Amino acid sequence: MRKVFYGSILVGALGSLSLLGGCASVESVEAAQKTADTALTTATAAQASANDAHQVAGQAVTAAAAAQSAAASAQASADKANAAVATHDQQMAELQAKHRRGERD
């Protein structure tokens, strides 16, 4: 019981000393306030930069979607042209075969 009592007195004394030693001067409080103000300004600027980056990313997504749509349209046109070429190739082969046999239309 004495050990607990003396231990609590020792802890109380150390705690009191740390509290007394922890009192801040006006200058240190002002310096801490300036640091906090600087941190707030920096954080605000970082947030604005992040917002700008988000906006640019949104524009990039919109542009990418438009490019994807244009690419799909171009692919469809290319497929259509390839089908037309295949049809013409087949017609040409038929005409050449008729020509070899001497047939006329």
MMTF fields as JSON, N, C-alpha, C and O atoms, coordinates in Angstrom:
{
  "mmtfVersion": "1.0.0",
  "mmtfProducer": "UNKNOWN",
  "numBonds": 419,
  "numAtoms": 420,
  "numGroups": 105,
  "numChains": 1,
  "numModels": 1,
  "chainsPerModel": [1],
  "groupsPerChain": [105],
  "chainIdList": ["A"],
  "bondAtomList": [4, 2, 8, 6, 12, 10, 16, 14, 20, 18, 24, 22, 28, 26, 32, 30, 36, 34, 40, 38, 44, 42, 48, 46, 52, 50, 56, 54, 60, 58, 64, 62, 68, 66, 72, 70, 76, 74, 80, 78, 84, 82, 88, 86, 92, 90, 96, 94, 100, 98, 104, 102, 108, 106, 112, 110, 116, 114, 120, 118, 124, 122, 128, 126, 132, 130, 136, 134, 140, 138, 144, 142, 148, 146, 152, 150, 156, 154, 160, 158, 164, 162, 168, 166, 172, 170, 176, 174, 180, 178, 184, 182, 188, 186, 192, 190, 196, 194, 200, 198, 204, 202, 208, 206, 212, 210, 216, 214, 220, 218, 224, 222, 228, 226, 232, 230, 236, 234, 240, 238, 244, 242, 248, 246, 252, 250, 256, 254, 260, 258, 264, 262, 268, 266, 272, 270, 276, 274, 280, 278, 284, 282, 288, 286, 292, 290, 296, 294, 300, 298, 304, 302, 308, 306, 312, 310, 316, 314, 320, 318, 324, 322, 328, 326, 332, 330, 336, 334, 340, 338, 344, 342, 348, 346, 352, 350, 356, 354, 360, 358, 364, 362, 368, 366, 372, 370, 376, 374, 380, 378, 384, 382, 388, 386, 392, 390, 396, 394, 400, 398, 404, 402, 408, 406, 412, 410, 416, 414],
  "bondOrderList": [1, 1, 1, 1, 1, 1, 1, 1, 1, 1, 1, 1, 1, 1, 1, 1, 1, 1, 1, 1, 1, 1, 1, 1, 1, 1, 1, 1, 1, 1, 1, 1, 1, 1, 1, 1, 1, 1, 1, 1, 1, 1, 1, 1, 1, 1, 1, 1, 1, 1, 1, 1, 1, 1, 1, 1, 1, 1, 1, 1, 1, 1, 1, 1, 1, 1, 1, 1, 1, 1, 1, 1, 1, 1, 1, 1, 1, 1, 1, 1, 1, 1, 1, 1, 1, 1, 1, 1, 1, 1, 1, 1, 1, 1, 1, 1, 1, 1, 1, 1, 1, 1, 1, 1],
  "groupList": [{"groupName": "MET", "atomNameList": ["N", "CA", "C", "O"], "elementList": ["N", "C", "C", "O"], "formalChargeList": [0, 0, 0, 0], "bondAtomList": [1, 0, 2, 1, 3, 2], "bondOrderList": [1, 1, 2], "singleLetterCode": "M", "chemCompType": "L-PEPTIDE LINKING"}, {"groupName": "ARG", "atomNameList": ["N", "CA", "C", "O"], "elementList": ["N", "C", "C", "O"], "formalChargeList": [0, 0, 0, 0], "bondAtomList": [1, 0, 2, 1, 3, 2], "bondOrderList": [1, 1, 2], "singleLetterCode": "R", "chemCompType": "L-PEPTIDE LINKING"}, {"groupName": "LYS", "atomNameList": ["N", "CA", "C", "O"], "elementList": ["N", "C", "C", "O"], "formalChargeList": [0, 0, 0, 0], "bondAtomList": [1, 0, 2, 1, 3, 2], "bondOrderList": [1, 1, 2], "singleLetterCode": "K", "chemCompType": "L-PEPTIDE LINKING"}, {"groupName": "VAL", "atomNameList": ["N", "CA", "C", "O"], "elementList": ["N", "C", "C", "O"], "formalChargeList": [0, 0, 0, 0], "bondAtomList": [1, 0, 2, 1, 3, 2], "bondOrderList": [1, 1, 2], "singleLetterCode": "V", "chemCompType": "L-PEPTIDE LINKING"}, {"groupName": "PHE", "atomNameList": ["N", "CA", "C", "O"], "elementList": ["N", "C", "C", "O"], "formalChargeList": [0, 0, 0, 0], "bondAtomList": [1, 0, 2, 1, 3, 2], "bondOrderList": [1, 1, 2], "singleLetterCode": "F", "chemCompType": "L-PEPTIDE LINKING"}, {"groupName": "TYR", "atomNameList": ["N", "CA", "C", "O"], "elementList": ["N", "C", "C", "O"], "formalChargeList": [0, 0, 0, 0], "bondAtomList": [1, 0, 2, 1, 3, 2], "bondOrderList": [1, 1, 2], "singleLetterCode": "Y", "chemCompType": "L-PEPTIDE LINKING"}, {"groupName": "GLY", "atomNameList": ["N", "CA", "C", "O"], "elementList": ["N", "C", "C", "O"], "formalChargeList": [0, 0, 0, 0], "bondAtomList": [1, 0, 2, 1, 3, 2], "bondOrderList": [1, 1, 2], "singleLetterCode": "G", "chemCompType": "PEPTIDE LINKING"}, {"groupName": "SER", "atomNameList": ["N", "CA", "C", "O"], "elementList": ["N", "C", "C", "O"], "formalChargeList": [0, 0, 0, 0], "bondAtomList": [1, 0, 2, 1, 3, 2], "bondOrderList": [1, 1, 2], "singleLetterCode": "S", "chemCompType": "L-PEPTIDE LINKING"}, {"groupName": "ILE", "atomNameList": ["N", "CA", "C", "O"], "elementList": ["N", "C", "C", "O"], "formalChargeList": [0, 0, 0, 0], "bondAtomList": [1, 0, 2, 1, 3, 2], "bondOrderList": [1, 1, 2], "singleLetterCode": "I", "chemCompType": "L-PEPTIDE LINKING"}, {"groupName": "LEU", "atomNameList": ["N", "CA", "C", "O"], "elementList": ["N", "C", "C", "O"], "formalChargeList": [0, 0, 0, 0], "bondAtomList": [1, 0, 2, 1, 3, 2], "bondOrderList": [1, 1, 2], "singleLetterCode": "L", "chemCompType": "L-PEPTIDE LINKING"}, {"groupName": "ALA", "atomNameList": ["N", "CA", "C", "O"], "elementList": ["N", "C", "C", "O"], "formalChargeList": [0, 0, 0, 0], "bondAtomList": [1, 0, 2, 1, 3, 2], "bondOrderList": [1, 1, 2], "singleLetterCode": "A", "chemCompType": "L-PEPTIDE LINKING"}, {"groupName": "CYS", "atomNameList": ["N", "CA", "C", "O"], "elementList": ["N", "C", "C", "O"], "formalChargeList": [0, 0, 0, 0], "bondAtomList": [1, 0, 2, 1, 3, 2], "bondOrderList": [1, 1, 2], "singleLetterCode": "C", "chemCompType": "L-PEPTIDE LINKING"}, {"groupName": "GLU", "atomNameList": ["N", "CA", "C", "O"], "elementList": ["N", "C", "C", "O"], "formalChargeList": [0, 0, 0, 0], "bondAtomList": [1, 0, 2, 1, 3, 2], "bondOrderList": [1, 1, 2], "singleLetterCode": "E", "chemCompType": "L-PEPTIDE LINKING"}, {"groupName": "GLN", "atomNameList": ["N", "CA", "C", "O"], "elementList": ["N", "C", "C", "O"], "formalChargeList": [0, 0, 0, 0], "bondAtomList": [1, 0, 2, 1, 3, 2], "bondOrderList": [1, 1, 2], "singleLetterCode": "Q", "chemCompType": "L-PEPTIDE LINKING"}, {"groupName": "THR", "atomNameList": ["N", "CA", "C", "O"], "elementList": ["N", "C", "C", "O"], "formalChargeList": [0, 0, 0, 0], "bondAtomList": [1, 0, 2, 1, 3, 2], "bondOrderList": [1, 1, 2], "singleLetterCode": "T", "chemCompType": "L-PEPTIDE LINKING"}, {"groupName": "ASP", "atomNameList": ["N", "CA", "C", "O"], "elementList": ["N", "C", "C", "O"], "formalChargeList": [0, 0, 0, 0], "bondAtomList": [1, 0, 2, 1, 3, 2], "bondOrderList": [1, 1, 2], "singleLetterCode": "D", "chemCompType": "L-PEPTIDE LINKING"}, {"groupName": "ASN", "atomNameList": ["N", "CA", "C", "O"], "elementList": ["N", "C", "C", "O"], "formalChargeList": [0, 0, 0, 0], "bondAtomList": [1, 0, 2, 1, 3, 2], "bondOrderList": [1, 1, 2], "singleLetterCode": "N", "chemCompType": "L-PEPTIDE LINKING"}, {"groupName": "HIS", "atomNameList": ["N", "CA", "C", "O"], "elementList": ["N", "C", "C", "O"], "formalChargeList": [0, 0, 0, 0], "bondAtomList": [1, 0, 2, 1, 3, 2], "bondOrderList": [1, 1, 2], "singleLetterCode": "H", "chemCompType": "L-PEPTIDE LINKING"}],
  "groupTypeList": [0, 1, 2, 3, 4, 5, 6, 7, 8, 9, 3, 6, 10, 9, 6, 7, 9, 7, 9, 9, 6, 6, 11, 10, 7, 3, 12, 7, 3, 12, 10, 10, 13, 2, 14, 10, 15, 14, 10, 9, 14, 14, 10, 14, 10, 10, 13, 10, 7, 10, 16, 15, 10, 17, 13, 3, 10, 6, 13, 10, 3, 14, 10, 10, 10, 10, 10, 13, 7, 10, 10, 10, 7, 10, 13, 10, 7, 10, 15, 2, 10, 16, 10, 10, 3, 10, 14, 17, 15, 13, 13, 0, 10, 12, 9, 13, 10, 2, 17, 1, 1, 6, 12, 1, 15],
  "groupIdList": [1, 2, 3, 4, 5, 6, 7, 8, 9, 10, 11, 12, 13, 14, 15, 16, 17, 18, 19, 20, 21, 22, 23, 24, 25, 26, 27, 28, 29, 30, 31, 32, 33, 34, 35, 36, 37, 38, 39, 40, 41, 42, 43, 44, 45, 46, 47, 48, 49, 50, 51, 52, 53, 54, 55, 56, 57, 58, 59, 60, 61, 62, 63, 64, 65, 66, 67, 68, 69, 70, 71, 72, 73, 74, 75, 76, 77, 78, 79, 80, 81, 82, 83, 84, 85, 86, 87, 88, 89, 90, 91, 92, 93, 94, 95, 96, 97, 98, 99, 100, 101, 102, 103, 104, 105],
  "secStructList": [7, 2, 2, 2, 2, 2, 2, 2, 2, 2, 2, 2, 2, 2, 2, 2, 2, 2, 2, 2, 2, 6, 7, 7, 7, 2, 2, 2, 2, 2, 2, 2, 2, 2, 2, 2, 2, 2, 2, 2, 2, 2, 2, 2, 2, 2, 2, 2, 2, 2, 2, 2, 2, 2, 2, 2, 2, 2, 2, 2, 2, 2, 2, 2, 2, 2, 2, 2, 2, 2, 2, 2, 2, 2, 2, 2, 2, 2, 2, 2, 2, 2, 2, 2, 2, 2, 2, 2, 2, 2, 2, 2, 2, 2, 2, 2, 2, 2, 2, 2, 2, 6, 7, 7, 7],
  "xCoordList": [0.818, 0.0, 0.869, 0.553, 1.982, 2.882, 3.505, 3.69, 3.829, 4.44, 3.469, 3.875, 2.214, 1.214, 1.081, 0.994, 1.065, 0.929, 2.118, 1.944, 3.327, 4.524, 4.644, 5.121, 4.215, 4.231, 3.291, 3.622, 2.107, 1.15, 1.634, 1.389, 2.323, 2.895, 3.973, 4.051, 4.803, 5.87, 5.283, 5.748, 4.278, 3.637, 2.981, 3.082, 2.317, 1.689, 2.709, 2.474, 3.862, 4.897, 5.469, 5.672, 5.729, 6.263, 5.251, 5.616, 3.991, 2.942, 2.847, 2.673, 2.959, 2.903, 4.082, 3.928, 5.261, 6.444, 6.311, 6.702, 5.757, 5.613, 4.573, 4.714, 3.527, 2.533, 3.118, 2.861, 3.891, 4.5, 5.539, 5.663, 6.265, 7.268, 6.629, 7.284, 5.39, 4.724, 3.991, 3.343, 4.054, 3.382, 4.063, 5.286, 3.278, 3.829, 3.89, 3.046, 4.913, 5.018, 4.14, 3.689, 3.909, 3.1, 3.761, 3.084, 5.081, 5.81, 5.639, 5.465, 5.692, 5.559, 4.139, 3.942, 3.155, 1.773, 1.581, 0.923, 2.158, 2.057, 2.759, 2.267, 3.902, 4.622, 3.793, 3.734, 3.165, 2.32, 1.125, 0.715, 0.566, -0.566, -0.138, -0.869, 1.043, 1.55, 1.766, 1.451, 2.302, 2.508, 1.176, 1.053, 0.19, -1.137, -1.757, -2.385, -1.589, -2.115, -1.45, -2.111, -0.134, 0.6, 0.129, -0.042, -0.078, -0.556, -1.946, -2.233, -2.796, -4.144, -4.085, -4.807, -3.231, -3.075, -2.576, -3.063, -1.595, -1.05, -2.111, -2.223, -2.87, -3.925, -5.009, -5.526, -5.351, -6.35, -5.855, -6.608, -4.58, -4.003, -3.964, -4.232, -3.636, -3.608, -5.005, -5.163, -5.997, -7.377, -7.79, -8.449, -7.406, -7.733, -7.047, -7.647, -5.801, -5.088, -5.751, -5.872, -6.171, -6.86, -8.18, -8.542, -8.891, -10.153, -9.902, -10.643, -8.836, -8.483, -8.126, -8.549, -7.358, -6.967, -8.194, -8.268, -9.135, -10.37, -11.15, -11.693, -11.202, -11.908, -11.225, -11.897, -9.9, -9.154, -9.357, -9.504, -9.365, -9.591, -10.991, -11.167, -11.959, -13.319, -13.381, -14.063, -12.666, -12.617, -11.914, -12.303, -10.886, -10.17, -11.068, -11.022, -11.873, -12.8, -13.821, -14.152, -14.317, -15.264, -14.619, -15.227, -13.393, -12.68, -12.411, -12.51, -12.075, -11.817, -13.09, -13.04, -14.221, -15.483, -15.817, -16.294, -15.565, -15.81, -14.879, -15.294, -13.632, -12.672, -13.076, -12.943, -13.559, -14.017, -15.2, -15.279, -16.108, -17.26, -16.817, -17.322, -15.878, -15.367, -14.654, -14.777, -13.915, -13.214, -14.213, -14.008, -15.28, -16.303, -16.975, -17.247, -17.242, -17.845, -16.898, -17.321, -15.619, -14.624, -14.509, -14.357, -14.58, -14.517, -15.718, -15.58, -16.886, -18.095, -17.968, -18.349, -17.428, -17.229, -16.216, -16.401, -15.156, -14.145, -14.724, -14.429, -15.531, -16.178, -17.096, -17.129, -17.838, -18.734, -17.927, -18.298, -16.836, -15.985, -15.367, -15.288, -14.934, -14.364, -15.408, -15.097, -16.636, -17.707, -17.974, -18.203, -17.945, -18.155, -17.035, -17.29, -15.801, -14.659, -14.803, -14.533, -15.219, -15.407, -16.485, -16.342, -17.558, -18.636, -18.126, -18.407, -17.373, -16.822, -15.828, -15.794, -15.03, -14.085, -14.84, -14.439, -15.935, -16.73, -17.357, -17.362, -17.881, -18.47, -17.408, -17.67, -16.212, -15.123, -14.733, -14.5, -14.664, -14.314, -15.369, -15.028, -16.635, -17.713, -17.634, -17.839, -17.335, -17.213, -16.019, -16.098, -14.925, -13.754, -14.033, -13.587, -14.765, -15.107, -16.006, -15.829, -16.962, -17.835, -17.029, -17.26, -16.094, -15.281, -14.432, -14.265, -13.901, -13.089, -13.93, -13.446, -15.179, -16.061, -16.696, -17.336, -16.518, -17.069, -18.511, -19.177, -19.02, -20.43, -20.58, -19.642, -21.784, -22.111, -23.269, -23.973, -23.443, -24.521, -25.842, -26.843],
  "yCoordList": [-1.178, 0.0, 1.252, 2.243, 1.189, 2.34, 2.574, 3.714, 1.464, 1.604, 2.314, 3.167, 1.961, 2.589, 4.059, 4.917, 4.35, 5.728, 6.564, 7.658, 6.055, 6.801, 6.895, 7.893, 5.867, 5.902, 6.953, 7.659, 7.061, 8.061, 9.468, 10.391, 9.644, 10.957, 11.312, 12.45, 10.324, 10.558, 10.907, 11.837, 10.17, 10.453, 11.827, 12.576, 12.166, 13.482, 14.596, 15.623, 14.402, 15.429, 15.606, 16.731, 14.491, 14.583, 15.231, 16.011, 14.902, 15.509, 17.0, 17.759, 17.442, 18.869, 19.602, 20.701, 18.994, 19.623, 19.742, 20.747, 18.706, 18.772, 19.82, 20.475, 19.972, 21.002, 22.396, 23.281, 22.592, 23.898, 24.199, 25.338, 23.195, 23.391, 23.521, 23.98, 23.137, 23.157, 24.44, 24.532, 25.425, 26.687, 27.383, 27.518, 27.822, 28.431, 29.938, 30.552, 30.514, 31.972, 32.529, 31.79, 33.81, 34.466, 34.293, 34.077, 34.391, 34.266, 32.871, 32.725, 31.85, 30.496, 30.232, 29.513, 30.815, 30.672, 31.388, 30.863, 32.592, 33.328, 32.57, 32.534, 31.969, 31.189, 29.973, 29.631, 29.335, 28.186, 28.614, 27.899, 29.788, 30.299, 30.611, 30.314, 31.209, 31.494, 30.2, 30.118, 29.197, 27.903, 27.293, 26.744, 27.389, 26.863, 27.636, 27.041, 28.95, 29.766, 29.398, 29.3, 29.196, 28.8, 27.436, 27.222, 26.525, 25.197, 25.279, 24.574, 26.118, 26.296, 26.878, 26.43, 27.868, 28.467, 27.44, 27.364, 26.648, 25.612, 24.557, 24.109, 24.168, 23.18, 23.719, 22.985, 24.982, 25.601, 25.626, 25.329, 25.985, 25.992, 24.582, 24.39, 23.609, 22.218, 21.755, 21.031, 22.153, 21.789, 22.416, 21.773, 23.671, 24.333, 23.626, 23.441, 23.235, 22.499, 21.157, 20.742, 20.49, 19.211, 19.395, 18.571, 20.452, 20.734, 20.988, 20.502, 21.764, 22.023, 20.719, 20.489, 19.881, 18.596, 17.723, 17.023, 17.765, 16.993, 17.49, 16.692, 18.789, 19.363, 18.961, 18.59, 19.033, 18.648, 17.16, 16.76, 16.35, 14.918, 14.659, 13.786, 15.396, 15.261, 15.627, 14.963, 16.687, 17.072, 16.002, 15.735, 15.393, 14.329, 13.116, 12.474, 12.807, 11.676, 11.966, 11.083, 13.197, 13.58, 13.476, 12.956, 13.969, 13.888, 12.44, 12.08, 11.618, 10.202, 9.505, 8.656, 9.853, 9.257, 9.666, 8.847, 10.932, 11.392, 10.679, 10.295, 10.503, 9.8, 8.344, 7.785, 7.74, 6.346, 6.231, 5.286, 7.177, 7.18, 7.364, 6.686, 8.279, 8.495, 7.249, 6.896, 6.59, 5.363, 4.266, 3.531, 4.151, 3.145, 3.446, 2.533, 4.718, 5.112, 4.823, 4.338, 5.122, 4.843, 3.347, 2.913, 2.563, 1.11, 0.606, -0.267, 1.153, 0.75, 1.109, 0.327, 2.3, 2.706, 1.811, 1.446, 1.457, 0.573, -0.809, -1.417, -1.302, -2.605, -2.571, -3.51, -1.471, -1.317, -1.259, -1.888, -0.514, -0.417, -1.771, -2.142, -2.502, -3.838, -4.778, -5.585, -4.674, -5.51, -5.136, -6.011, -3.837, -3.388, -3.875, -4.299, -3.82, -4.309, -5.808, -6.282, -6.539, -7.981, -8.257, -9.163, -7.482, -7.643, -7.327, -8.056, -6.234, -5.862, -6.91, -7.222, -7.443, -8.503, -9.714, -10.318, -10.05, -11.2, -10.91, -11.772, -9.701, -9.332, -9.334, -9.774, -8.839, -8.816, -10.234, -10.513, -11.114, -12.508, -13.147, -13.9, -12.862, -13.397, -12.865, -13.614, -11.568, -10.973, -11.561, -11.835, -11.748, -12.33, -13.765, -14.189, -14.495, -15.872, -15.888, -16.729, -14.975, -14.885, -14.5, -15.027, -13.591, -13.111, -14.245, -14.361, -15.073, -16.202, -17.201, -17.817, -17.349, -18.285, -17.661, -18.355, -16.364, -15.673, -15.289, -14.993, -15.281, -14.917, -13.406, -12.655, -12.997, -11.572, -11.385, -12.333, -10.174, -9.906, -10.253, -10.083],
  "zCoordList": [0.0, 0.0, 0.0, -0.657, 0.756, 0.791, -0.583, -1.008, -1.277, -2.606, -3.556, -4.346, -3.471, -4.333, -3.964, -4.843, -2.678, -2.214, -2.656, -3.192, -2.434, -2.81, -4.34, -4.88, -4.998, -6.464, -7.006, -7.958, -6.399, -6.868, -6.561, -7.338, -5.429, -5.106, -6.133, -6.596, -6.482, -7.446, -8.818, -9.477, -9.239, -10.524, -10.494, -11.465, -9.408, -9.273, -9.331, -9.967, -8.661, -8.66, -10.062, -10.517, -10.746, -12.108, -13.05, -13.93, -12.855, -13.688, -13.457, -14.41, -12.204, -11.89, -12.503, -13.037, -12.426, -13.02, -14.539, -15.133, -15.149, -16.604, -17.008, -18.041, -16.187, -16.486, -16.323, -17.14, -15.289, -15.079, -16.16, -16.61, -16.564, -17.608, -18.979, -19.914, -19.125, -20.416, -20.709, -21.752, -19.86, -20.129, -21.289, -21.311, -22.244, -23.459, -23.297, -22.645, -23.909, -23.9, -25.018, -25.892, -24.98, -26.004, -27.372, -28.378, -27.392, -28.657, -29.258, -30.468, -28.403, -28.929, -29.423, -30.402, -28.745, -29.196, -30.531, -31.429, -30.665, -31.932, -33.06, -34.188, -32.754, -33.764, -34.178, -35.359, -33.22, -33.533, -34.378, -35.291, -34.067, -34.848, -36.28, -37.225, -36.443, -37.793, -38.568, -39.756, -37.893, -38.549, -38.965, -40.061, -38.098, -38.421, -39.58, -40.456, -39.592, -40.688, -42.012, -43.046, -41.965, -43.169, -43.655, -44.855, -42.726, -43.092, -43.715, -44.682, -43.178, -43.731, -45.136, -46.027, -45.336, -46.664, -47.666, -48.794, -47.239, -48.117, -48.43, -49.571, -47.446, -47.658, -48.588, -49.43, -48.442, -49.314, -50.757, -51.684, -50.94, -52.287, -52.864, -54.05, -52.046, -52.503, -52.893, -53.876, -52.152, -52.482, -53.799, -54.616, -54.013, -55.278, -56.442, -57.501, -56.249, -57.295, -57.564, -58.717, -56.525, -56.689, -57.424, -58.264, -57.12, -57.82, -59.306, -60.16, -59.609, -61.005, -61.715, -62.848, -61.058, -61.65, -61.897, -62.906, -60.994, -61.15, -62.366, -63.13, -62.538, -63.682, -64.991, -65.953, -65.03, -66.232, -66.516, -67.672, -65.474, -65.654, -66.218, -67.068, -65.759, -66.282, -67.758, -68.54, -68.139, -69.548, -70.376, -71.513, -69.809, -70.516, -70.717, -71.766, -69.731, -69.858, -70.956, -71.746, -71.006, -72.048, -73.426, -74.362, -73.549, -74.831, -75.216, -76.39, -74.248, -74.525, -74.99, -75.88, -74.401, -74.819, -76.256, -77.041, -76.596, -77.966, -78.939, -80.032, -78.546, -79.401, -79.575, -80.664, -78.527, -78.604, -79.555, -80.34, -79.489, -80.379, -81.831, -82.725, -82.065, -83.419, -83.933, -85.105, -83.059, -83.459, -83.815, -84.782, -83.053, -83.352, -84.686, -85.466, -84.95, -86.222, -87.381, -88.43, -87.188, -88.224, -88.476, -89.618, -87.412, -87.568, -88.359, -89.216, -88.073, -88.803, -90.279, -91.149, -90.556, -91.953, -92.643, -93.804, -91.947, -92.521, -92.788, -93.817, -91.883, -92.083, -93.306, -94.102, -93.438, -94.585, -95.881, -96.872, -95.878, -97.073, -97.406, -98.577, -96.406, -96.649, -97.24, -98.116, -96.766, -97.317, -98.77, -99.605, -99.075, -100.454, -101.357, -102.484, -100.879, -101.653, -101.903, -103.007, -100.905, -101.074, -102.115, -102.937, -102.081, -103.063, -104.471, -105.422, -104.589, -105.891, -106.397, -107.587, -105.49, -105.871, -106.419, -107.414, -105.75, -106.197, -107.57, -108.449, -107.744, -109.032, -110.14, -111.26, -109.816, -110.783, -111.18, -112.356, -110.213, -110.504, -111.396, -112.309, -111.15, -111.981, -113.403, -114.358, -113.555, -114.888, -115.643, -116.841, -114.924, -115.575, -116.022, -117.088, -115.208, -115.574, -116.806, -117.687, -116.877, -118.044, -119.28, -120.368, -119.109, -120.222, -120.784, -121.998, -119.902, -120.354, -121.154, -122.104, -120.759, -121.445, -122.685, -123.475, -122.852, -123.992, -123.83, -124.822, -122.629, -122.418, -122.427, -122.159, -122.743, -122.686, -121.713, -121.364, -121.297, -120.335, -120.854, -120.157]
}
